[in-house]
Amino acid sequence: MVRKDITILGLIILFVSLVVTAGIVENKPDEMKSNNLKEKAIPKEYIPIYKEAAESYDVPWKLLAAVHRVETKFSTMDSLVSPKGAVGHFQFMPLTWLGWGYTGSNLGELNKDDNIDITDPTLIEKYGGYGVDASGDGKADPYNMEDAVHTAAKYLSANGASKGELKKAVYAYNHSEAYVAEVMSYFNQYEQAFEPIDVKKKMQ
C-alpha cells in the first residue's frame, strides 16, 4: 500500500509539474516567440533611429515604425530580400534606391548582368535615387539600419508625409490599398500606445 500510494503521489506531482511547465511556455511574452510580435510592440533599439530620421525629413516617427513592422517585422524576417527583388530592412527596389535614371526593369530591378554598386552615394546622386548614407560610412546601404530608416523617411516625405498626406505617401511606397490599411492600422495603434521591447536583430 505504501509503494502504491507513493507511486500515485509521484504521478500527481509529475502531472502538476507538466501542467505548470506548459503554462509557463504557453504564456511566454509574444516578443519571445519567433517572428510573433505584439500588435503594439516596437523594438526600443530602433526608436532613436526612427526619431532622428523623422526629424530630418519632417515625418511622424511612428509611421516609420509602422512601415518597418509591415515590411520586415522589424527586420526579423528570415530574408531581407523579397521574391520581387526588394532589398534591405525597408524593402526598397534597387532602382528606387539607386535612381530610375539608371536603366533597369519597369519593376525596379537591375538588369541581370549589371554590376553596379547601388550603395555608392555618387551614383545615387547621379541617377536621382533615394538612398541615404545616414551612418556616415561612405555608403548608402539598404542593409544598414540607419541608412534604410533615413531613406524611408526621405521617400515618404517626398511623397506627401511631410505635408500630413500620410496615406498618399504610404500608397506611393507600395501601390496597394490593403498595404496602406495595414500600415495605417499599426500607425494608429502606435499613436494611442506602444510597448518598447527588446528584439534580437536578424541581419544579413
N, C-alpha and C positions, 0 to 999 in steps of 0.2 A: 504493500500500500504506500509506503514511504517513497519508494522509487517511482511508482506511478504518479503520485502527487507531484514529485519533483519534475517529472517529465512534462506533465500538464502545465505546471507553473512556468517551465522553461519555454514551452511553446507559446504561452500567453505573452511572456516578456518579448520573445522574438517577434511576434505579430505586432505588438505595440511599437516596438523599435522600427519595424519596417514601415508602419503607417506614419510615424513621426518623420522618418527619413524621407519618405515620399512627399510628405507635406512640405518639408524644407526645400526639396528640389523643385517641386511644383510652384512654390511661392517665391522663387528666386526673382529678384528685380528683373524687369524686362530688358534693361540695358545689359544684363549679364548673359542673355540669350543671343546666340549668333544672329546678327542682322535683324533682330526683332526689337526695335526701339519704341519707347513710349511715344504717344502722339505729341506730347508737349516737350519732349526731351531735346536739348541742344548741347552738343559737346562743348564744355566750357573752354577747352583749349583753343577753339576756333572763334569764340565770341570777340576777343580783341582784334582779330584779323577782319572779321565782318565789320566791326565798328570803324576801324581805320579806313577801310575801303569805302564804306558808306559815307563817311565824312568827306573823303576825297572827291567823290562823284555825286554827292547830294542825293543819295537814295536811302531808303529805310534798311537798316542792317538786318532786320528780321525777314525782309524779303530775300536777302542773300541767303540767309539760313534756310528759308523755305525752298528755294531753288536747289540748294545743295542737298537738302533732305530728299527731294523728289528725284534728282538726277542720279545720285550715287549712294543714297542712305548715309550721308556724311562720310563718304569715301570708305565705306565698309564693304562695298561690293567686291566679289572675287576678282573682277577685272575692271579696269578703268578704261577699257576700250569697248565701245558698243558694237553690235553687229553691223550697224550702218556706218561705222568708221569714226564716230565721235570719240574724242580722247580727253583724258585728264579728269581732275576732280569735279569739274563743272561741265564736262562733256561738250566741248566745242568741236565743230567740224574743222579740219585743218585749214581750209580756205577762209573761214571766218576768223580764225586766229591769225593766219599769215596775211590775208588780204585777197579779195576777189580780183584784184588786178593781176594776180598770177593765174596762169592757165591751169584749169583743172576740170573736174566734172561739175555738172549742174547741181549736184547734191552736196558739193563742198569737199569732196575727196580730192587728194592729189592723184596725178596720173601714176600708174603702177611703176613706171620706170624712173620717176622723179627721185632725185637725191638732194633735195633742198632742205636746209635747216630752218624749220618753222620757228625755232626759238631765237633766231638772230634778230635783235631789235632793228638793225639797219634795214633788213629785208622786210620786216613788218611795216616799217615806216614807208618804204618804197612802194609796197603793194597795197597799202591802206588797210592793214589788219587791225584787230582789236587787242592783240596780245600785249601784255604789260609786264615789264621787269620790275615788279614791286619789291622783290627781295634785294635788288641791287647787286646781283652776282653776274651781271652782263648777259643774262639770258632771260627770255620771256618763255617760261616753261609751263605748259598746261598741267604737268605733274608736280609742280611746285605749288604748295597751298596758297602762299601769299600772291603769287602771280595769277593763279586761277581765280581767286576771290576778287582781286582788283580788276581783272579782265571782265568778269561777270558784271561787276558794278559799272564799269565803263560802258559795256554793251547795253545794260538795262537803262542807264542814264541817257544814252544817246537815242534810245527808242521810247523815251517818254517818262521813265520813272522819276526823273528829277523834277518833272512838272506835275507829279501826282498821278500820271496816267499809268498806274501800275499794271492793270490788266492788259493794256496795249503793249507795254514793254515785255510782259511775260509771254504774250502771244507771239511777239517778234522773236523771242528766244526759242519757242517751239510752236509751230503753227497747228495747234490742237486745242480746241475748246476744253476738252477733258483735262489736258495738261494744265491749262490756265486755272481751271476749277480746283485741281488738286493743289497746285502751288498756293493759290489764294486761301484755300482751306487751312493749310499749315500756317500761312502768314497771319490769318485772323486768329488762330489759336494762340500763336506766339504773342500777338498783341495783347491778348487777355491775360495770359500767364504762360511761363515756360519754366522748365526744370533743367538747370545746368547739370550735366552728368559727365562722368569720365567714360570715354570710349576709346578702345585701342585703335589707333590709326593703322589702316592697312594700305601701305604704299606699294607702288610697283617698283 
